[in-house]
C-alpha cells in the first residue's frame, strides 16, 4: 500500500495516496481580469463566479494518488434545499454530442432538475451517478422515492489520469455534495478539472458571472466550466494559440517544417461541460435558448466543436416563481417574456468566454500517468495581449 496523503478539495479533507506537487513554472496564477481580459459590457458579481447566483453552491474533491491518478468531482447544487422535492427548471443544449451526459434525456423531456449536477471523468460517470442517487435517497422525506435522475457530465482526462482505474469513489462524491458552499470557487487544476487539458495547455475548472443593470432586470447569470477541449486559442480576439505555437492542425499547416513531418496532428478533440445558473425567472424553453448561447462564448475562445469533442451546456433557473414542487398537481409560474431575454443571452455568452479563460489562467502544471500538461505561460500571454492592445503594459 502507498502511504496516505491529503486529497485537496474545497473545505474538506479526504485521505488518499501520496501525491506529486503541482508546478506552475514559478508563475503566479491569476484570473483573466488580472490580465485585463474582461469580455463583454456587464459587470461581474461579487465573486465573479457561479455562486453569485443566490443559493447556488459548489463543492469539489480533488484526487491525486501516486503518480497516476489525477481526477476529481465537482458538484453544483442549485439551492440549499432538497433538489428532488423542490425542482428547478432546466434545459440541456448539445453542441457536439461525443460524450456521456447522464440524465440528459429526462432533463430534455421534463425540463427540470431533480438532483444536483456532478462533473467528473468519463469512465466514472456511472459510479458518480450511483453514489449521488444513494446520497439523494438518504435525504429527509425521500422514503417513498423509487426513481431518481442523477445528472452527471464528463470530460476524458485519460492522458493525465489512470482513467481505466475508475478512481472516483462514493465517499468522494458525498464529500463534494456535502461540502458544497457559496462564495469563491477554486479554479484550475482542481475537482473535475484536475486532469483536463485545453488548447494543448492544462485546463480545468473555471467560473464567471454577470449582473445585469436594474433597468434590464438586475438578474445574475453565473457560469462554471470544465475545460478539456482543443482548437486555436484566442483571447479577446488576440491569436494567443498561434503566437504561442500551440494549436490544432498546426502540423498540417506547417508541413514545410521538417520537425513536424510524421508527427500526429492535434485535431482539437476533447470535451467541455458548461453549467449556467441564473436567478432570472425562466421557463425550461427559454433556458434551452440560454444554453444554446454557451456555444457562442465557447466559439469566441477558439473552439470549433471538433468531431471528437463532447460540448454540453446545462442551464437552470433558481427563481422562486418558477420553482416546481415534486408533487404539485398544478404549476403556477411567472416567467420572463421572450422580449426580455436578450440581455440574459449577452451575459451568458460573455460569462462563458471568461470562465474558459479563468480555467486556463488559473490551472497549474500537472504531471500524471506518464504525461505532463503545462500551465499556459502567463508572462507570454500578457505580452501578446499588450501587443494586440488588450492589456496595458
C-alpha positions in Angstrom: 0.0 0.0 0.0 1.1 3.6 -0.7 1.1 5.7 2.4 -1.9 8.0 2.9 -1.7 11.6 1.8 -4.0 14.5 1.5 -6.7 14.9 -1.1 -7.4 18.6 -1.5 -10.9 19.8 -2.1 -12.9 22.8 -1.1 -13.3 22.9 2.7 -12.8 19.2 3.3 -10.0 16.6 3.6 -10.2 13.2 2.1 -7.5 10.5 2.6 -5.6 9.3 -0.4 -2.2 8.1 -1.6 1.0 10.0 -1.9 0.8 12.9 -4.4 3.2 14.9 -6.6 3.3 18.6 -6.0 1.9 21.0 -8.6 4.3 23.1 -10.5 3.4 26.4 -12.2 6.9 27.1 -13.5 7.3 29.8 -10.9 4.5 31.9 -12.3 1.7 33.2 -10.1 -1.6 32.1 -11.5 -4.2 34.9 -11.9 -7.7 35.2 -13.3 -8.5 36.7 -16.6 -9.4 40.2 -15.2 -5.9 40.4 -13.7 -4.6 40.4 -17.2 -7.0 43.0 -18.4 -9.3 40.4 -20.0 -12.9 41.3 -19.3 -15.3 40.1 -22.0 -18.5 42.0 -22.6 -20.1 45.0 -21.2 -21.8 43.9 -18.0 -20.1 43.8 -14.6 -19.4 40.5 -12.7 -20.9 39.7 -9.3 -19.0 39.9 -6.0 -17.1 36.6 -6.6 -17.2 36.6 -10.4 -18.4 33.0 -10.0 -21.5 30.9 -10.5 -22.1 31.2 -6.7 -23.0 34.9 -7.3 -26.4 33.5 -8.2 -28.0 33.4 -4.7 -28.3 29.9 -3.3 -26.0 28.1 -5.8 -23.3 26.1 -4.1 -20.2 24.4 -5.4 -18.2 21.5 -3.8 -15.1 19.9 -5.2 -12.9 16.9 -4.4 -9.5 16.5 -6.0 -8.0 13.1 -6.2 -4.2 12.7 -6.6 -3.0 9.2 -5.9 0.6 8.0 -6.5 1.9 9.1 -9.9 -1.2 8.0 -12.0 -4.5 9.3 -10.6 -5.3 12.9 -11.4 -9.0 13.4 -11.3 -11.9 14.5 -9.2 -15.5 15.6 -8.7 -17.2 19.0 -8.9 -20.7 19.3 -7.6 -23.1 22.2 -8.4 -26.2 22.5 -6.2 -29.0 24.8 -7.4 -30.2 25.7 -3.9 -29.9 24.8 -0.2 -33.0 22.5 -0.1 -33.8 19.1 -1.4 -33.3 19.2 -5.2 -35.8 16.3 -5.7 -38.6 17.8 -3.7 -38.1 21.4 -4.9 -37.1 21.2 -8.5 -35.7 23.9 -10.7 -36.5 24.3 -14.4 -33.5 23.3 -16.6 -32.5 22.6 -20.2 -29.6 20.9 -21.9 -28.0 22.0 -25.2 -25.6 19.7 -27.1 -23.1 21.5 -29.3 -21.4 18.3 -30.3 -22.5 15.0 -28.7 -19.3 13.0 -28.4 -19.8 12.4 -24.7 -21.7 10.8 -21.9 -24.1 13.2 -20.2 -26.1 11.0 -17.7 -29.7 12.1 -17.1 -29.8 14.3 -20.2 -32.9 12.7 -21.8 -35.1 13.2 -18.7 -34.0 16.8 -18.4 -35.0 17.3 -22.0 -38.3 15.6 -21.5 -39.4 17.2 -18.3 -37.5 20.4 -18.4 -36.3 20.2 -14.8 -33.5 19.1 -12.4 -34.2 16.7 -9.6 -30.6 16.3 -8.4 -27.5 18.4 -8.1 -25.1 18.4 -11.1 -21.9 16.4 -10.9 -18.9 16.7 -13.2 -16.2 14.1 -13.3 -14.1 11.9 -15.7 -15.5 9.8 -18.5 -15.3 6.3 -17.0 -16.5 7.5 -13.6 -19.9 8.9 -14.8 -21.8 5.8 -13.7 -20.0 5.4 -10.3 -20.7 9.1 -9.6 -24.4 8.8 -10.6 -24.8 5.7 -8.4 -23.2 7.5 -5.5 -25.4 10.6 -5.9 -28.6 8.5 -6.2 -27.7 6.7 -3.0 -27.0 10.0 -1.3 -30.2 11.6 -2.5 -32.3 8.6 -1.4 -30.9 9.1 2.2 -32.1 12.7 2.4 -35.2 13.5 4.6 -38.6 12.8 3.2 -37.3 10.5 0.4 -38.6 7.2 1.8 -41.1 6.6 -0.9 -39.0 7.6 -3.9 -38.5 4.8 -6.4 -37.0 6.7 -9.3 -34.3 9.4 -9.5 -32.4 11.0 -12.3 -28.8 11.8 -11.4 -27.3 14.4 -13.8 -23.6 13.8 -14.4 -21.4 15.3 -17.1 -17.9 14.3 -18.0 -14.7 15.0 -19.9 -12.0 12.5 -20.7 -8.8 13.1 -18.5 -7.2 9.9 -19.7 -3.9 11.5 -20.6 -3.1 12.7 -17.1 -5.2 10.2 -15.2 -5.4 6.4 -15.0 -9.0 6.6 -16.2 -9.3 2.8 -16.5 -8.9 2.5 -12.8 -12.2 4.4 -12.4 -10.8 6.0 -9.2 -13.9 8.1 -8.2 -15.4 6.7 -5.0 -18.8 7.1 -3.4 -17.0 8.9 -0.5 -15.6 11.5 -2.8 -19.0 12.2 -4.3 -20.6 12.5 -1.0 -17.9 14.9 0.3 -18.3 17.1 -2.8 -22.1 17.2 -2.3 -22.0 17.8 1.5 -19.1 20.2 1.3 -20.6 22.5 -1.3 -20.7 26.1 -0.3 -21.4 29.6 -1.5 -18.6 32.2 -2.0 -15.4 32.0 -4.0 -14.9 28.9 -6.2 -11.5 27.3 -6.6 -10.4 27.2 -10.2 -7.8 25.5 -12.4 -6.4 22.0 -11.7 -9.0 21.1 -9.1 -12.1 18.9 -8.8 -13.3 17.5 -12.1 -10.6 19.7 -13.8 -7.7 18.1 -12.1 -6.6 16.0 -15.1 -8.0 18.0 -18.0 -6.2 19.7 -21.0 -7.4 22.6 -23.1 -5.9 24.1 -26.2 -2.8 22.0 -25.6 -2.3 23.5 -22.1 -3.5 22.5 -18.7 -7.2 23.1 -18.5 -9.6 22.8 -15.5 -12.4 24.4 -13.7 -13.3 28.0 -14.4 -16.2 30.3 -13.4 -17.5 33.7 -14.0 -20.7 35.8 -13.6 -22.5 38.9 -14.9 -25.1 41.1 -13.1 -27.5 42.9 -15.4 -28.3 46.6 -14.7 -31.6 47.2 -12.8 -33.1 48.6 -16.0 -32.6 45.2 -17.6 -34.0 43.3 -14.7 -31.0 43.2 -12.4 -30.7 39.4 -12.9 -27.5 37.5 -12.2 -26.0 34.9 -14.6 -23.3 32.6 -13.3 -21.2 30.0 -15.3 -19.0 27.1 -14.4 -16.9 25.2 -16.9 -14.9 22.0 -17.0 -12.5 22.5 -20.0 -10.8 19.7 -21.8 -11.1 20.6 -25.5 -9.0 22.0 -28.3 -8.9 24.4 -31.2 -7.0 27.6 -31.9 -6.9 29.6 -28.7 -7.8 33.3 -29.0 -8.2 35.7 -26.1 -10.4 38.6 -26.7 -9.5 38.2 -30.4 -5.8 38.0 -29.8 -4.3 35.0 -31.6 -2.7 33.5 -28.5 -2.6 29.9 -29.7 -0.8 30.7 -32.9 1.7 33.1 -31.3 2.5 30.5 -28.6 3.0 27.9 -31.3 0.4 25.5 -30.0 -2.9 25.0 -31.8 -4.9 22.4 -33.6 -3.8 21.2 -37.1 -0.5 23.2 -36.8 1.5 20.3 -38.2 -0.7 20.0 -41.2 -0.5 23.8 -41.7 3.3 23.7 -41.3 4.2 20.7 -43.4 7.2 22.5 -44.8 8.8 22.4 -41.4 10.9 19.2 -41.2 10.5 19.0 -37.5 6.7 18.4 -37.9 6.8 15.7 -40.5 5.3 12.4 -39.3 4.0 13.9 -36.1 0.4 13.3 -35.1 -1.8 16.3 -35.6 -3.9 17.7 -32.7 -7.4 17.8 -34.1 -9.0 19.7 -31.2 -10.7 16.7 -29.7 -11.8 16.6 -26.1 -14.9 17.9 -24.3 -16.3 20.8 -22.3 -19.1 20.9 -19.8 -20.8 24.3 -19.2 -23.2 24.9 -16.4 -25.2 28.2 -16.4 -27.2 29.3 -13.4 -29.5 32.4 -13.2 -32.0 33.9 -10.9 -33.9 35.3 -13.8 -37.4 33.6 -13.8 -37.1 31.5 -16.9 -39.0 28.6 -18.3 -37.2 25.5 -19.5 -37.9 26.6 -23.0 -36.1 29.9 -22.6 -33.3 28.1 -20.6 -32.8 26.0 -23.7 -32.2 29.2 -25.6 -29.8 30.4 -22.9 -27.9 27.1 -23.0 -27.5 27.3 -26.8 -25.8 30.7 -26.4 -23.0 29.0 -24.5 -21.6 27.7 -27.8 -21.1 31.3 -28.9 -19.0 32.1 -25.8 -17.1 28.8 -26.5 -16.5 29.8 -30.1 -15.0 33.1 -29.1 -12.2 31.3 -27.3 -11.2 29.4 -30.5 -13.2 26.1 -30.3 -14.7 24.7 -33.4 -16.5 21.8 -31.6 -14.5 19.1 -33.2 -15.8 15.7 -34.2 -14.3 14.1 -31.1 -15.5 16.7 -28.6 -18.5 16.5 -26.3 -19.7 20.1 -25.9 -22.6 20.2 -23.4 -24.3 23.2 -21.8 -26.9 22.9 -19.0 -28.8 26.0 -17.8 -31.2 26.3 -14.9 -33.1 29.0 -13.0 -33.2 29.3 -9.2 -36.1 31.9 -9.2 -38.8 31.1 -6.7 -41.5 32.0 -9.2 -40.6 29.1 -11.5 -39.7 26.5 -8.8 -41.6 23.2 -9.1 -42.7 21.2 -6.1 -42.3 17.5 -7.0 -45.9 16.6 -6.1 -47.7 19.7 -7.3 -50.8 18.9 -9.3 -50.7 22.4 -11.0 -47.8 24.7 -11.7 -48.4 28.4 -11.5 -45.3 30.3 -12.6 -44.4 33.9 -13.5 -41.6 33.9 -16.1 -39.6 36.4 -18.1 -41.1 37.2 -21.5 -39.2 36.3 -24.7 -38.6 40.0 -25.5 -36.7 40.4 -22.2 -34.2 37.6 -22.9 -31.6 39.4 -25.0 -29.6 40.8 -22.1 -29.6 37.4 -20.4 -28.2 35.9 -23.6 -25.5 38.5 -23.7 -24.5 37.9 -20.1 -24.4 34.2 -20.7 -22.1 34.4 -23.8 -19.7 36.8 -22.0 -19.5 34.8 -18.8 -18.9 31.5 -20.7 -16.0 33.1 -22.5 -14.4 34.5 -19.3 -14.9 31.2 -17.4 -12.9 29.4 -20.1 -10.1 31.9 -19.8 -10.1 31.5 -16.0 -9.9 27.7 -16.3 -6.7 28.1 -18.3 -5.1 31.0 -16.5 -5.7 29.5 -13.0 -4.5 26.0 -14.0 -1.1 24.8 -12.8 1.2 22.3 -14.5 0.2 18.7 -13.7 2.2 15.5 -14.2 0.3 12.2 -14.0 0.0 8.9 -15.7 3.3 9.5 -17.5 2.2 12.8 -19.1 2.8 16.4 -18.2 0.4 19.2 -19.1 2.0 22.6 -18.8 0.2 25.6 -17.5 -0.2 28.2 -20.1 2.7 30.8 -19.7 1.0 33.9 -18.4 4.0 36.1 -19.0 3.9 35.3 -22.7 0.1 35.6 -22.8 0.4 39.1 -21.2 3.0 40.2 -23.9 0.7 39.0 -26.6 -2.3 40.9 -25.1 -0.2 44.0 -24.8 0.9 43.7 -28.5 -2.7 43.5 -29.5 -3.9 46.3 -27.4 -5.9 44.2 -24.9 -3.7 44.8 -21.8 -1.7 47.9 -20.9 2.0 47.3 -20.1 
